[in-house]
Amino acid sequence: MKDRLTKNHTTQPELLPNNPILSVQDLGRRVEDRWIWSHLSFQVFPGERIAVIGASGSGKSLLLRALAGLDPLQAGQIIFQGQQINSHFMPTYRSQIIYLQQRPALWEGTVEENLQQVYRLAVHRHLIYNRELILNYLHLLHKKPDFLQRPVSALSGGEAQIVAFLRALQLSPAILLLDEPTASLDAGTAQSLEALVTTWQHEHPQRAYLWTSHDPNQLERITNRQITLKDQSEVTIEKSKETTIDNR
Ligand SMILES: Nc1ncnc2c1ncn2[C@@H]1O[C@H](COP(=O)(O)OP(=O)(O)OP(=O)(O)O)[C@@H](O)[C@H]1O
């Protein structure tokens, strides 16, 4: 199984363990007149598994969306592999940093059509759909190959989220941003998806992810460092279990 799972034909960026993949410098996000968070600085190194925690409304989703380049920033900058993010670099960046939300939209059609469709997007056109990889992932999830032919309109919420995970993981991003991705799922499906992400990371140990969740047990299982958004005016980056990060 392990050998089969290492056959991923997507490209993987050259990442050195001591160089950050991402440097976040003095970042600030304001919504209308209110700063949700500000002066946020930290780095993400290859292989890191980071929990982003904080109360509801502390800005976890806004942070992941900002890191994904989906929302504008009102202060600071993001450096990806030594290069500052700007509009010119954004397409390359977006192919390497992928955001997965709690209830992602799927396209009409079958599961497999959904998985293939994403390769038509300009940012992923250099990649090739890898059915074997998907079948290996499905095997891990105890799903048969005929799952690929199911229409997405007939999927349960948990099955739809499995498709969303597969669609993101197959693109082999350097950093995966997971925004409460299992919050509405039963415990069994949630743990299957945790196992899937763990397998995905083991395939290329330099891959990193940030995961938001209100479930401390889940974060204990799958992360090894924490960034805590304390409240709507103060941002604190807490000491990690295994690594240290900038602390302002
Ligand atoms: N598009 C928007 N327009 C106005 N306010 C917004 C917008 N998006 C987010 N907010 C506000 O910004 C704050 C942070 O929202 P965010 O969704 O990032 O919080 P969160 O920490 O992820 O919360 P939860 O744990 O409940 O998912 C909230 O007060 C929210 O209402």
The ligand as an ORCA input file, in Angstrom:
! r2SCAN-3c Opt
* xyz 0 1
  N     -17.271     39.285      4.678
  C     -17.370     39.758      5.922
  N     -17.988     40.941      6.174
  C     -18.096     41.412      7.413
  N     -17.599     40.790      8.492
  C     -16.987     39.630      8.317
  C     -16.832     39.047      7.026
  N     -16.159     37.885      7.151
  C     -15.916     37.742      8.463
  N     -16.410     38.776      9.162
  C     -16.312     38.966     10.609
  O     -14.965     38.809     10.986
  C     -14.863     38.117     12.228
  C     -13.992     36.900     12.056
  O     -14.672     35.948     11.240
  P     -14.102     34.480     10.988
  O     -15.115     33.772     10.191
  O     -12.726     34.564     10.455
  O     -14.046     33.907     12.480
  P     -13.664     32.443     12.961
  O     -12.636     32.585     14.038
  O     -13.296     31.587     11.805
  O     -15.049     31.969     13.590
  P     -15.709     30.510     13.758
  O     -14.864     29.759     14.743
  O     -17.066     30.792     14.300
  O     -15.749     29.866     12.395
  C     -16.285     37.805     12.653
  O     -16.709     38.786     13.573
  C     -17.071     37.887     11.372
  O     -18.399     38.269     11.618
*
